[in-house]
Amino acid sequence: SGALLFSLYPLHFENVSWISGRTDLLAFIFAALSVLFFLRYLRDYKAGILILSAAGFGLSLLSKENAVLLPAVFILILLQKRPGQLEF
């Protein structure tokens, strides 16, 4: 279904068709993994998960400089967190 949607409305097609768009995809994948590991850390409070989140952030930052805004996402997540509410 994703391929059908992409064929009808190819938004940002250069990210998948040109080699220069590879950095955008890599940065997104690593940033998404970093956020997922951070959310898991907020649920479990295990240091290993936080290290994985930091590694994902580092790899995302090495892929593309736009990932420098990822700590702002973490801050927004922490501001939305209420005591006792960690169901994501």
PyMOL Python script that loads the backbone (N, CA, C, O; Angstrom):
from pymol import cmd

cmd.read_pdbstr("""\
ATOM      1  N   SER A   1       0.831  -1.195   0.000  1.00  0.00           N
ATOM      2  CA  SER A   1       0.000   0.000   0.000  1.00  0.00           C
ATOM      3  C   SER A   1       0.877   1.261   0.000  1.00  0.00           C
ATOM      4  O   SER A   1       0.504   2.271  -0.597  1.00  0.00           O
ATOM      5  N   GLY A   2       2.025   1.209   0.657  1.00  0.00           N
ATOM      6  CA  GLY A   2       2.936   2.350   0.657  1.00  0.00           C
ATOM      7  C   GLY A   2       3.490   2.628  -0.726  1.00  0.00           C
ATOM      8  O   GLY A   2       3.642   3.786  -1.114  1.00  0.00           O
ATOM      9  N   ALA A   3       3.797   1.566  -1.480  1.00  0.00           N
ATOM     10  CA  ALA A   3       4.310   1.748  -2.842  1.00  0.00           C
ATOM     11  C   ALA A   3       3.248   2.355  -3.741  1.00  0.00           C
ATOM     12  O   ALA A   3       3.559   3.175  -4.605  1.00  0.00           O
ATOM     13  N   LEU A   4       1.997   1.959  -3.546  1.00  0.00           N
ATOM     14  CA  LEU A   4       0.908   2.511  -4.342  1.00  0.00           C
ATOM     15  C   LEU A   4       0.731   3.993  -4.043  1.00  0.00           C
ATOM     16  O   LEU A   4       0.566   4.799  -4.958  1.00  0.00           O
ATOM     17  N   LEU A   5       0.765   4.353  -2.761  1.00  0.00           N
ATOM     18  CA  LEU A   5       0.645   5.753  -2.384  1.00  0.00           C
ATOM     19  C   LEU A   5       1.817   6.574  -2.943  1.00  0.00           C
ATOM     20  O   LEU A   5       1.622   7.692  -3.419  1.00  0.00           O
ATOM     21  N   PHE A   6       3.026   6.019  -2.885  1.00  0.00           N
ATOM     22  CA  PHE A   6       4.197   6.721  -3.392  1.00  0.00           C
ATOM     23  C   PHE A   6       4.112   6.910  -4.903  1.00  0.00           C
ATOM     24  O   PHE A   6       4.538   7.941  -5.424  1.00  0.00           O
ATOM     25  N   SER A   7       3.563   5.918  -5.609  1.00  0.00           N
ATOM     26  CA  SER A   7       3.462   6.044  -7.062  1.00  0.00           C
ATOM     27  C   SER A   7       2.437   7.088  -7.468  1.00  0.00           C
ATOM     28  O   SER A   7       2.557   7.693  -8.534  1.00  0.00           O
ATOM     29  N   LEU A   8       1.428   7.307  -6.633  1.00  0.00           N
ATOM     30  CA  LEU A   8       0.421   8.310  -6.936  1.00  0.00           C
ATOM     31  C   LEU A   8       0.871   9.714  -6.539  1.00  0.00           C
ATOM     32  O   LEU A   8       0.562  10.682  -7.233  1.00  0.00           O
ATOM     33  N   TYR A   9       1.591   9.831  -5.438  1.00  0.00           N
ATOM     34  CA  TYR A   9       2.006  11.140  -4.942  1.00  0.00           C
ATOM     35  C   TYR A   9       3.445  11.059  -4.458  1.00  0.00           C
ATOM     36  O   TYR A   9       3.685  10.882  -3.264  1.00  0.00           O
ATOM     37  N   PRO A  10       4.413  11.187  -5.376  1.00  0.00           N
ATOM     38  CA  PRO A  10       5.825  10.995  -5.013  1.00  0.00           C
ATOM     39  C   PRO A  10       6.431  12.219  -4.330  1.00  0.00           C
ATOM     40  O   PRO A  10       7.201  12.961  -4.940  1.00  0.00           O
ATOM     41  N   LEU A  11       6.083  12.424  -3.072  1.00  0.00           N
ATOM     42  CA  LEU A  11       6.640  13.531  -2.306  1.00  0.00           C
ATOM     43  C   LEU A  11       8.062  13.178  -1.881  1.00  0.00           C
ATOM     44  O   LEU A  11       8.297  12.101  -1.334  1.00  0.00           O
ATOM     45  N   HIS A  12       8.992  14.063  -2.126  1.00  0.00           N
ATOM     46  CA  HIS A  12      10.412  13.863  -1.806  1.00  0.00           C
ATOM     47  C   HIS A  12      10.960  12.591  -2.450  1.00  0.00           C
ATOM     48  O   HIS A  12      11.607  11.785  -1.782  1.00  0.00           O
ATOM     49  N   PHE A  13      10.707  12.413  -3.720  1.00  0.00           N
ATOM     50  CA  PHE A  13      11.182  11.219  -4.407  1.00  0.00           C
ATOM     51  C   PHE A  13      12.702  11.165  -4.492  1.00  0.00           C
ATOM     52  O   PHE A  13      13.277  10.089  -4.654  1.00  0.00           O
ATOM     53  N   GLU A  14      13.356  12.322  -4.383  1.00  0.00           N
ATOM     54  CA  GLU A  14      14.811  12.324  -4.507  1.00  0.00           C
ATOM     55  C   GLU A  14      15.485  11.572  -3.369  1.00  0.00           C
ATOM     56  O   GLU A  14      16.630  11.142  -3.514  1.00  0.00           O
ATOM     57  N   ASN A  15      14.805  11.403  -2.246  1.00  0.00           N
ATOM     58  CA  ASN A  15      15.402  10.687  -1.121  1.00  0.00           C
ATOM     59  C   ASN A  15      15.577   9.205  -1.415  1.00  0.00           C
ATOM     60  O   ASN A  15      16.473   8.567  -0.862  1.00  0.00           O
ATOM     61  N   VAL A  16      14.743   8.654  -2.269  1.00  0.00           N
ATOM     62  CA  VAL A  16      14.856   7.232  -2.574  1.00  0.00           C
ATOM     63  C   VAL A  16      15.422   6.964  -3.954  1.00  0.00           C
ATOM     64  O   VAL A  16      15.870   5.847  -4.215  1.00  0.00           O
ATOM     65  N   SER A  17      15.421   7.933  -4.842  1.00  0.00           N
ATOM     66  CA  SER A  17      15.888   7.668  -6.196  1.00  0.00           C
ATOM     67  C   SER A  17      17.315   8.150  -6.442  1.00  0.00           C
ATOM     68  O   SER A  17      17.979   7.631  -7.340  1.00  0.00           O
ATOM     69  N   TRP A  18      17.800   9.099  -5.695  1.00  0.00           N
ATOM     70  CA  TRP A  18      19.152   9.605  -5.899  1.00  0.00           C
ATOM     71  C   TRP A  18      20.040   9.194  -4.736  1.00  0.00           C
ATOM     72  O   TRP A  18      19.590   9.111  -3.593  1.00  0.00           O
ATOM     73  N   ILE A  19      21.281   8.942  -5.035  1.00  0.00           N
ATOM     74  CA  ILE A  19      22.224   8.523  -3.998  1.00  0.00           C
ATOM     75  C   ILE A  19      22.466   9.650  -2.996  1.00  0.00           C
ATOM     76  O   ILE A  19      22.787   9.384  -1.837  1.00  0.00           O
ATOM     77  N   SER A  20      22.320  10.887  -3.422  1.00  0.00           N
ATOM     78  CA  SER A  20      22.553  11.999  -2.498  1.00  0.00           C
ATOM     79  C   SER A  20      21.452  12.104  -1.447  1.00  0.00           C
ATOM     80  O   SER A  20      21.657  12.739  -0.412  1.00  0.00           O
ATOM     81  N   GLY A  21      20.296  11.501  -1.683  1.00  0.00           N
ATOM     82  CA  GLY A  21      19.213  11.523  -0.708  1.00  0.00           C
ATOM     83  C   GLY A  21      19.356  10.461   0.366  1.00  0.00           C
ATOM     84  O   GLY A  21      18.550  10.398   1.293  1.00  0.00           O
ATOM     85  N   ARG A  22      20.373   9.630   0.245  1.00  0.00           N
ATOM     86  CA  ARG A  22      20.582   8.558   1.213  1.00  0.00           C
ATOM     87  C   ARG A  22      20.815   9.098   2.620  1.00  0.00           C
ATOM     88  O   ARG A  22      20.414   8.467   3.598  1.00  0.00           O
ATOM     89  N   THR A  23      21.450  10.244   2.731  1.00  0.00           N
ATOM     90  CA  THR A  23      21.738  10.792   4.059  1.00  0.00           C
ATOM     91  C   THR A  23      20.461  11.151   4.807  1.00  0.00           C
ATOM     92  O   THR A  23      20.395  11.000   6.027  1.00  0.00           O
ATOM     93  N   ASP A  24      19.447  11.625   4.089  1.00  0.00           N
ATOM     94  CA  ASP A  24      18.174  11.943   4.745  1.00  0.00           C
ATOM     95  C   ASP A  24      17.534  10.696   5.336  1.00  0.00           C
ATOM     96  O   ASP A  24      17.036  10.716   6.462  1.00  0.00           O
ATOM     97  N   LEU A  25      17.550   9.606   4.563  1.00  0.00           N
ATOM     98  CA  LEU A  25      16.955   8.364   5.047  1.00  0.00           C
ATOM     99  C   LEU A  25      17.714   7.799   6.244  1.00  0.00           C
ATOM    100  O   LEU A  25      17.108   7.352   7.218  1.00  0.00           O
ATOM    101  N   LEU A  26      19.028   7.822   6.167  1.00  0.00           N
ATOM    102  CA  LEU A  26      19.832   7.314   7.283  1.00  0.00           C
ATOM    103  C   LEU A  26      19.616   8.147   8.540  1.00  0.00           C
ATOM    104  O   LEU A  26      19.469   7.604   9.635  1.00  0.00           O
ATOM    105  N   ALA A  27      19.598   9.462   8.378  1.00  0.00           N
ATOM    106  CA  ALA A  27      19.397  10.326   9.537  1.00  0.00           C
ATOM    107  C   ALA A  27      18.034  10.083  10.158  1.00  0.00           C
ATOM    108  O   ALA A  27      17.913  10.059  11.383  1.00  0.00           O
ATOM    109  N   PHE A  28      17.002   9.903   9.340  1.00  0.00           N
ATOM    110  CA  PHE A  28      15.670   9.645   9.880  1.00  0.00           C
ATOM    111  C   PHE A  28      15.605   8.309  10.607  1.00  0.00           C
ATOM    112  O   PHE A  28      15.033   8.219  11.694  1.00  0.00           O
ATOM    113  N   ILE A  29      16.185   7.278  10.016  1.00  0.00           N
ATOM    114  CA  ILE A  29      16.140   5.951  10.651  1.00  0.00           C
ATOM    115  C   ILE A  29      16.835   5.983  12.005  1.00  0.00           C
ATOM    116  O   ILE A  29      16.296   5.479  12.990  1.00  0.00           O
ATOM    117  N   PHE A  30      18.024   6.571  12.062  1.00  0.00           N
ATOM    118  CA  PHE A  30      18.754   6.618  13.331  1.00  0.00           C
ATOM    119  C   PHE A  30      18.058   7.526  14.348  1.00  0.00           C
ATOM    120  O   PHE A  30      18.048   7.220  15.540  1.00  0.00           O
ATOM    121  N   ALA A  31      17.479   8.634  13.894  1.00  0.00           N
ATOM    122  CA  ALA A  31      16.766   9.526  14.805  1.00  0.00           C
ATOM    123  C   ALA A  31      15.511   8.846  15.353  1.00  0.00           C
ATOM    124  O   ALA A  31      15.201   8.970  16.538  1.00  0.00           O
ATOM    125  N   ALA A  32      14.798   8.134  14.499  1.00  0.00           N
ATOM    126  CA  ALA A  32      13.601   7.424  14.950  1.00  0.00           C
ATOM    127  C   ALA A  32      13.964   6.340  15.961  1.00  0.00           C
ATOM    128  O   ALA A  32      13.268   6.162  16.960  1.00  0.00           O
ATOM    129  N   LEU A  33      15.046   5.621  15.704  1.00  0.00           N
ATOM    130  CA  LEU A  33      15.500   4.619  16.671  1.00  0.00           C
ATOM    131  C   LEU A  33      15.903   5.267  17.990  1.00  0.00           C
ATOM    132  O   LEU A  33      15.635   4.724  19.061  1.00  0.00           O
ATOM    133  N   SER A  34      16.536   6.405  17.910  1.00  0.00           N
ATOM    134  CA  SER A  34      16.943   7.110  19.117  1.00  0.00           C
ATOM    135  C   SER A  34      15.721   7.522  19.948  1.00  0.00           C
ATOM    136  O   SER A  34      15.717   7.368  21.169  1.00  0.00           O
ATOM    137  N   VAL A  35      14.703   8.036  19.292  1.00  0.00           N
ATOM    138  CA  VAL A  35      13.489   8.438  20.014  1.00  0.00           C
ATOM    139  C   VAL A  35      12.793   7.222  20.609  1.00  0.00           C
ATOM    140  O   VAL A  35      12.321   7.276  21.744  1.00  0.00           O
ATOM    141  N   LEU A  36      12.723   6.122  19.854  1.00  0.00           N
ATOM    142  CA  LEU A  36      12.085   4.916  20.378  1.00  0.00           C
ATOM    143  C   LEU A  36      12.827   4.367  21.593  1.00  0.00           C
ATOM    144  O   LEU A  36      12.207   3.957  22.575  1.00  0.00           O
ATOM    145  N   PHE A  37      14.165   4.363  21.521  1.00  0.00           N
ATOM    146  CA  PHE A  37      14.943   3.910  22.677  1.00  0.00           C
ATOM    147  C   PHE A  37      14.777   4.859  23.858  1.00  0.00           C
ATOM    148  O   PHE A  37      14.766   4.411  25.004  1.00  0.00           O
ATOM    149  N   PHE A  38      14.648   6.155  23.604  1.00  0.00           N
ATOM    150  CA  PHE A  38      14.444   7.112  24.688  1.00  0.00           C
ATOM    151  C   PHE A  38      13.090   6.886  25.360  1.00  0.00           C
ATOM    152  O   PHE A  38      12.986   6.947  26.585  1.00  0.00           O
ATOM    153  N   LEU A  39      12.064   6.627  24.567  1.00  0.00           N
ATOM    154  CA  LEU A  39      10.749   6.340  25.143  1.00  0.00           C
ATOM    155  C   LEU A  39      10.775   5.041  25.947  1.00  0.00           C
ATOM    156  O   LEU A  39      10.125   4.933  26.987  1.00  0.00           O
ATOM    157  N   ARG A  40      11.527   4.062  25.459  1.00  0.00           N
ATOM    158  CA  ARG A  40      11.671   2.807  26.208  1.00  0.00           C
ATOM    159  C   ARG A  40      12.424   3.050  27.510  1.00  0.00           C
ATOM    160  O   ARG A  40      12.106   2.445  28.534  1.00  0.00           O
ATOM    161  N   TYR A  41      13.425   3.936  27.479  1.00  0.00           N
ATOM    162  CA  TYR A  41      14.171   4.276  28.689  1.00  0.00           C
ATOM    163  C   TYR A  41      13.258   4.926  29.721  1.00  0.00           C
ATOM    164  O   TYR A  41      13.364   4.634  30.912  1.00  0.00           O
ATOM    165  N   LEU A  42      12.366   5.803  29.279  1.00  0.00           N
ATOM    166  CA  LEU A  42      11.448   6.451  30.215  1.00  0.00           C
ATOM    167  C   LEU A  42      10.500   5.454  30.866  1.00  0.00           C
ATOM    168  O   LEU A  42       9.993   5.693  31.963  1.00  0.00           O
ATOM    169  N   ARG A  43      10.266   4.350  30.193  1.00  0.00           N
ATOM    170  CA  ARG A  43       9.392   3.328  30.763  1.00  0.00           C
ATOM    171  C   ARG A  43      10.152   2.390  31.706  1.00  0.00           C
ATOM    172  O   ARG A  43       9.633   2.016  32.758  1.00  0.00           O
ATOM    173  N   ASP A  44      11.385   2.009  31.331  1.00  0.00           N
ATOM    174  CA  ASP A  44      12.111   0.977  32.076  1.00  0.00           C
ATOM    175  C   ASP A  44      13.237   1.504  32.959  1.00  0.00           C
ATOM    176  O   ASP A  44      13.622   0.834  33.917  1.00  0.00           O
ATOM    177  N   TYR A  45      13.777   2.690  32.664  1.00  0.00           N
ATOM    178  CA  TYR A  45      14.895   3.286  33.407  1.00  0.00           C
ATOM    179  C   TYR A  45      16.104   2.364  33.496  1.00  0.00           C
ATOM    180  O   TYR A  45      16.649   2.137  34.576  1.00  0.00           O
ATOM    181  N   LYS A  46      16.521   1.830  32.334  1.00  0.00           N
ATOM    182  CA  LYS A  46      17.728   1.017  32.270  1.00  0.00           C
ATOM    183  C   LYS A  46      18.796   1.801  31.509  1.00  0.00           C
ATOM    184  O   LYS A  46      18.525   2.368  30.450  1.00  0.00           O
ATOM    185  N   ALA A  47      19.996   1.826  32.052  1.00  0.00           N
ATOM    186  CA  ALA A  47      21.074   2.635  31.476  1.00  0.00           C
ATOM    187  C   ALA A  47      21.462   2.151  30.088  1.00  0.00           C
ATOM    188  O   ALA A  47      21.840   2.963  29.243  1.00  0.00           O
ATOM    189  N   GLY A  48      21.380   0.860  29.831  1.00  0.00           N
ATOM    190  CA  GLY A  48      21.745   0.327  28.519  1.00  0.00           C
ATOM    191  C   GLY A  48      20.859   0.874  27.410  1.00  0.00           C
ATOM    192  O   GLY A  48      21.327   1.123  26.299  1.00  0.00           O
ATOM    193  N   ILE A  49      19.591   1.059  27.712  1.00  0.00           N
ATOM    194  CA  ILE A  49      18.663   1.596  26.718  1.00  0.00           C
ATOM    195  C   ILE A  49      18.979   3.056  26.437  1.00  0.00           C
ATOM    196  O   ILE A  49      18.866   3.506  25.297  1.00  0.00           O
ATOM    197  N   LEU A  50      19.370   3.791  27.453  1.00  0.00           N
ATOM    198  CA  LEU A  50      19.751   5.186  27.257  1.00  0.00           C
ATOM    199  C   LEU A  50      21.028   5.296  26.410  1.00  0.00           C
ATOM    200  O   LEU A  50      21.166   6.220  25.608  1.00  0.00           O
ATOM    201  N   ILE A  51      21.934   4.373  26.589  1.00  0.00           N
ATOM    202  CA  ILE A  51      23.150   4.353  25.772  1.00  0.00           C
ATOM    203  C   ILE A  51      22.810   4.065  24.316  1.00  0.00           C
ATOM    204  O   ILE A  51      23.402   4.656  23.413  1.00  0.00           O
ATOM    205  N   LEU A  52      21.857   3.158  24.078  1.00  0.00           N
ATOM    206  CA  LEU A  52      21.421   2.893  22.707  1.00  0.00           C
ATOM    207  C   LEU A  52      20.774   4.124  22.080  1.00  0.00           C
ATOM    208  O   LEU A  52      20.954   4.397  20.893  1.00  0.00           O
ATOM    209  N   SER A  53      20.024   4.859  22.888  1.00  0.00           N
ATOM    210  CA  SER A  53      19.410   6.092  22.394  1.00  0.00           C
ATOM    211  C   SER A  53      20.482   7.116  22.023  1.00  0.00           C
ATOM    212  O   SER A  53      20.378   7.779  20.991  1.00  0.00           O
ATOM    213  N   ALA A  54      21.492   7.241  22.847  1.00  0.00           N
ATOM    214  CA  ALA A  54      22.589   8.166  22.556  1.00  0.00           C
ATOM    215  C   ALA A  54      23.365   7.728  21.321  1.00  0.00           C
ATOM    216  O   ALA A  54      23.798   8.567  20.530  1.00  0.00           O
ATOM    217  N   ALA A  55      23.544   6.424  21.149  1.00  0.00           N
ATOM    218  CA  ALA A  55      24.231   5.915  19.961  1.00  0.00           C
ATOM    219  C   ALA A  55      23.418   6.214  18.702  1.00  0.00           C
ATOM    220  O   ALA A  55      23.977   6.590  17.671  1.00  0.00           O
ATOM    221  N   GLY A  56      22.107   6.047  18.788  1.00  0.00           N
ATOM    222  CA  GLY A  56      21.256   6.380  17.648  1.00  0.00           C
ATOM    223  C   GLY A  56      21.334   7.860  17.309  1.00  0.00           C
ATOM    224  O   GLY A  56      21.369   8.234  16.137  1.00  0.00           O
ATOM    225  N   PHE A  57      21.361   8.700  18.337  1.00  0.00           N
ATOM    226  CA  PHE A  57      21.510  10.144  18.109  1.00  0.00           C
ATOM    227  C   PHE A  57      22.851  10.462  17.457  1.00  0.00           C
ATOM    228  O   PHE A  57      22.921  11.272  16.533  1.00  0.00           O
ATOM    229  N   GLY A  58      23.904   9.827  17.936  1.00  0.00           N
ATOM    230  CA  GLY A  58      25.225  10.060  17.368  1.00  0.00           C
ATOM    231  C   GLY A  58      25.299   9.631  15.911  1.00  0.00           C
ATOM    232  O   GLY A  58      25.859  10.349  15.083  1.00  0.00           O
ATOM    233  N   LEU A  59      24.746   8.475  15.590  1.00  0.00           N
ATOM    234  CA  LEU A  59      24.748   8.009  14.206  1.00  0.00           C
ATOM    235  C   LEU A  59      23.893   8.907  13.315  1.00  0.00           C
ATOM    236  O   LEU A  59      24.234   9.156  12.159  1.00  0.00           O
ATOM    237  N   SER A  60      22.789   9.384  13.861  1.00  0.00           N
ATOM    238  CA  SER A  60      21.941  10.307  13.109  1.00  0.00           C
ATOM    239  C   SER A  60      22.678  11.614  12.843  1.00  0.00           C
ATOM    240  O   SER A  60      22.590  12.179  11.753  1.00  0.00           O
ATOM    241  N   LEU A  61      23.393  12.079  13.836  1.00  0.00           N
ATOM    242  CA  LEU A  61      24.162  13.315  13.691  1.00  0.00           C
ATOM    243  C   LEU A  61      25.304  13.150  12.681  1.00  0.00           C
ATOM    244  O   LEU A  61      25.634  14.082  11.948  1.00  0.00           O
ATOM    245  N   LEU A  62      25.895  11.966  12.652  1.00  0.00           N
ATOM    246  CA  LEU A  62      26.942  11.702  11.666  1.00  0.00           C
ATOM    247  C   LEU A  62      26.371  11.585  10.252  1.00  0.00           C
ATOM    248  O   LEU A  62      27.071  11.842   9.272  1.00  0.00           O
ATOM    249  N   SER A  63      25.096  11.198  10.149  1.00  0.00           N
ATOM    250  CA  SER A  63      24.472  11.054   8.834  1.00  0.00           C
ATOM    251  C   SER A  63      24.099  12.401   8.234  1.00  0.00           C
ATOM    252  O   SER A  63      24.327  12.648   7.049  1.00  0.00           O
ATOM    253  N   LYS A  64      23.529  13.262   9.049  1.00  0.00           N
ATOM    254  CA  LYS A  64      23.112  14.570   8.546  1.00  0.00           C
ATOM    255  C   LYS A  64      23.039  15.535   9.725  1.00  0.00           C
ATOM    256  O   LYS A  64      22.657  15.153  10.831  1.00  0.00           O
ATOM    257  N   GLU A  65      23.404  16.771   9.478  1.00  0.00           N
ATOM    258  CA  GLU A  65      23.497  17.759  10.549  1.00  0.00           C
ATOM    259  C   GLU A  65      22.137  18.207  11.071  1.00  0.00           C
ATOM    260  O   GLU A  65      22.069  18.837  12.127  1.00  0.00           O
ATOM    261  N   ASN A  66      21.062  17.903  10.365  1.00  0.00           N
ATOM    262  CA  ASN A  66      19.729  18.292  10.834  1.00  0.00           C
ATOM    263  C   ASN A  66      19.347  17.598  12.135  1.00  0.00           C
ATOM    264  O   ASN A  66      18.438  18.048  12.832  1.00  0.00           O
ATOM    265  N   ALA A  67      20.020  16.527  12.462  1.00  0.00           N
ATOM    266  CA  ALA A  67      19.720  15.787  13.682  1.00  0.00           C
ATOM    267  C   ALA A  67      20.107  16.549  14.939  1.00  0.00           C
ATOM    268  O   ALA A  67      19.823  16.093  16.047  1.00  0.00           O
ATOM    269  N   VAL A  68      20.744  17.689  14.788  1.00  0.00           N
ATOM    270  CA  VAL A  68      21.128  18.484  15.954  1.00  0.00           C
ATOM    271  C   VAL A  68      19.889  18.951  16.725  1.00  0.00           C
ATOM    272  O   VAL A  68      19.997  19.325  17.893  1.00  0.00           O
ATOM    273  N   LEU A  69      18.735  18.935  16.093  1.00  0.00           N
ATOM    274  CA  LEU A  69      17.487  19.340  16.755  1.00  0.00           C
ATOM    275  C   LEU A  69      16.840  18.218  17.560  1.00  0.00           C
ATOM    276  O   LEU A  69      15.837  18.449  18.235  1.00  0.00           O
ATOM    277  N   LEU A  70      17.389  17.018  17.504  1.00  0.00           N
ATOM    278  CA  LEU A  70      16.805  15.884  18.213  1.00  0.00           C
ATOM    279  C   LEU A  70      16.740  16.076  19.730  1.00  0.00           C
ATOM    280  O   LEU A  70      15.751  15.653  20.329  1.00  0.00           O
ATOM    281  N   PRO A  71      17.728  16.684  20.387  1.00  0.00           N
ATOM    282  CA  PRO A  71      17.572  16.935  21.825  1.00  0.00           C
ATOM    283  C   PRO A  71      16.363  17.814  22.155  1.00  0.00           C
ATOM    284  O   PRO A  71      15.797  17.692  23.241  1.00  0.00           O
ATOM    285  N   ALA A  72      15.963  18.690  21.245  1.00  0.00           N
ATOM    286  CA  ALA A  72      14.749  19.478  21.470  1.00  0.00           C
ATOM    287  C   ALA A  72      13.523  18.570  21.513  1.00  0.00           C
ATOM    288  O   ALA A  72      12.585  18.828  22.268  1.00  0.00           O
ATOM    289  N   VAL A  73      13.525  17.515  20.711  1.00  0.00           N
ATOM    290  CA  VAL A  73      12.420  16.549  20.745  1.00  0.00           C
ATOM    291  C   VAL A  73      12.410  15.832  22.095  1.00  0.00           C
ATOM    292  O   VAL A  73      11.347  15.606  22.673  1.00  0.00           O
ATOM    293  N   PHE A  74      13.581  15.481  22.588  1.00  0.00           N
ATOM    294  CA  PHE A  74      13.663  14.820  23.896  1.00  0.00           C
ATOM    295  C   PHE A  74      13.149  15.739  25.001  1.00  0.00           C
ATOM    296  O   PHE A  74      12.453  15.291  25.912  1.00  0.00           O
ATOM    297  N   ILE A  75      13.489  17.009  24.921  1.00  0.00           N
ATOM    298  CA  ILE A  75      13.018  17.967  25.930  1.00  0.00           C
ATOM    299  C   ILE A  75      11.503  18.099  25.872  1.00  0.00           C
ATOM    300  O   ILE A  75      10.844  18.165  26.910  1.00  0.00           O
ATOM    301  N   LEU A  76      10.948  18.139  24.669  1.00  0.00           N
ATOM    302  CA  LEU A  76       9.491  18.216  24.540  1.00  0.00           C
ATOM    303  C   LEU A  76       8.815  16.965  25.102  1.00  0.00           C
ATOM    304  O   LEU A  76       7.749  17.053  25.712  1.00  0.00           O
ATOM    305  N   ILE A  77       9.427  15.822  24.898  1.00  0.00           N
ATOM    306  CA  ILE A  77       8.877  14.583  25.460  1.00  0.00           C
ATOM    307  C   ILE A  77       8.896  14.649  26.981  1.00  0.00           C
ATOM    308  O   ILE A  77       7.924  14.273  27.635  1.00  0.00           O
ATOM    309  N   LEU A  78      10.000  15.127  27.542  1.00  0.00           N
ATOM    310  CA  LEU A  78      10.092  15.226  29.001  1.00  0.00           C
ATOM    311  C   LEU A  78       9.119  16.258  29.569  1.00  0.00           C
ATOM    312  O   LEU A  78       8.600  16.073  30.670  1.00  0.00           O
ATOM    313  N   LEU A  79       8.867  17.334  28.836  1.00  0.00           N
ATOM    314  CA  LEU A  79       7.906  18.336  29.302  1.00  0.00           C
ATOM    315  C   LEU A  79       6.479  17.810  29.275  1.00  0.00           C
ATOM    316  O   LEU A  79       5.646  18.231  30.077  1.00  0.00           O
ATOM    317  N   GLN A  80       6.194  16.899  28.365  1.00  0.00           N
ATOM    318  CA  GLN A  80       4.852  16.325  28.268  1.00  0.00           C
ATOM    319  C   GLN A  80       4.628  15.208  29.274  1.00  0.00           C
ATOM    320  O   GLN A  80       3.488  14.826  29.540  1.00  0.00           O
ATOM    321  N   LYS A  81       5.710  14.685  29.833  1.00  0.00           N
ATOM    322  CA  LYS A  81       5.620  13.573  30.777  1.00  0.00           C
ATOM    323  C   LYS A  81       5.075  14.057  32.114  1.00  0.00           C
ATOM    324  O   LYS A  81       5.555  15.039  32.680  1.00  0.00           O
ATOM    325  N   ARG A  82       4.088  13.367  32.595  1.00  0.00           N
ATOM    326  CA  ARG A  82       3.540  13.659  33.924  1.00  0.00           C
ATOM    327  C   ARG A  82       3.953  12.545  34.872  1.00  0.00           C
ATOM    328  O   ARG A  82       4.118  11.404  34.441  1.00  0.00           O
ATOM    329  N   PRO A  83       4.122  12.845  36.133  1.00  0.00           N
ATOM    330  CA  PRO A  83       4.496  11.785  37.087  1.00  0.00           C
ATOM    331  C   PRO A  83       3.471  10.665  37.075  1.00  0.00           C
ATOM    332  O   PRO A  83       2.270  10.908  37.191  1.00  0.00           O
ATOM    333  N   GLY A  84       3.952   9.444  36.935  1.00  0.00           N
ATOM    334  CA  GLY A  84       3.089   8.287  36.930  1.00  0.00           C
ATOM    335  C   GLY A  84       2.495   7.965  35.568  1.00  0.00           C
ATOM    336  O   GLY A  84       1.804   6.955  35.433  1.00  0.00           O
ATOM    337  N   GLN A  85       2.735   8.778  34.565  1.00  0.00           N
ATOM    338  CA  GLN A  85       2.174   8.555  33.237  1.00  0.00           C
ATOM    339  C   GLN A  85       3.305   8.249  32.267  1.00  0.00           C
ATOM    340  O   GLN A  85       3.939   9.165  31.742  1.00  0.00           O
ATOM    341  N   LEU A  86       3.559   6.981  32.030  1.00  0.00           N
ATOM    342  CA  LEU A  86       4.606   6.594  31.106  1.00  0.00           C
ATOM    343  C   LEU A  86       4.109   5.579  30.093  1.00  0.00           C
ATOM    344  O   LEU A  86       4.905   4.788  29.586  1.00  0.00           O
ATOM    345  N   GLU A  87       2.840   5.574  29.786  1.00  0.00           N
ATOM    346  CA  GLU A  87       2.277   4.655  28.806  1.00  0.00           C
ATOM    347  C   GLU A  87       2.345   5.292  27.426  1.00  0.00           C
ATOM    348  O   GLU A  87       1.568   6.192  27.109  1.00  0.00           O
ATOM    349  N   PHE A  88       3.280   4.817  26.609  1.00  0.00           N
ATOM    350  CA  PHE A  88       3.415   5.347  25.246  1.00  0.00           C
ATOM    351  C   PHE A  88       2.938   4.312  24.268  1.00  0.00           C
ATOM    352  O   PHE A  88       2.963   4.547  23.060  1.00  0.00           O
TER     353      PHE A  88
END
""", "prot")
cmd.dss("prot")
cmd.show_as("cartoon", "prot")
cmd.util.cbc("prot")
cmd.orient("prot")
